[in-house]
């Protein structure tokens, strides 16, 4: 799984679903903080993006905070965007998409999959 493809797909999906390519003022949940989760967290660790995470391995908690000190543990509630590396899907604005189906042109694919 190439994290860059997931990120590019998310950019297109967010642009299509929300009308602008902007992660700010949205809650993003990353499930599974192995290397892929931490790579995505690193790309999304910007001011104004509310990133939460969940992982069954306690060892990944310290690594996640080392990648982004502003990340928070998910304690329930609404998430606008969910990227689940454990179950291999993402969800933007209530619509799910399998990570395995992200193709070679992920940004454009994300736009097309979430065009409302």
SULBELPE-V759126 format. One record per helix or strand of 3 or more residues. SS is the DSSP state (H for helix, E for strand). FROM is the first residue (numbers start at 1). TO is the last residue. If there is no record, write none. Layout:
# SULBELPE-V759126
ss=SS from=FROM to=TO
ss=SS from=FROM to=TO
This chain:
# SULBELPE-V759126
ss=H from=3 to=18
ss=E from=27 to=31
ss=H from=35 to=44
ss=E from=50 to=54
ss=H from=59 to=67
ss=E from=81 to=84
ss=E from=89 to=92
ss=E from=95 to=98
ss=H from=99 to=101
ss=H from=106 to=114
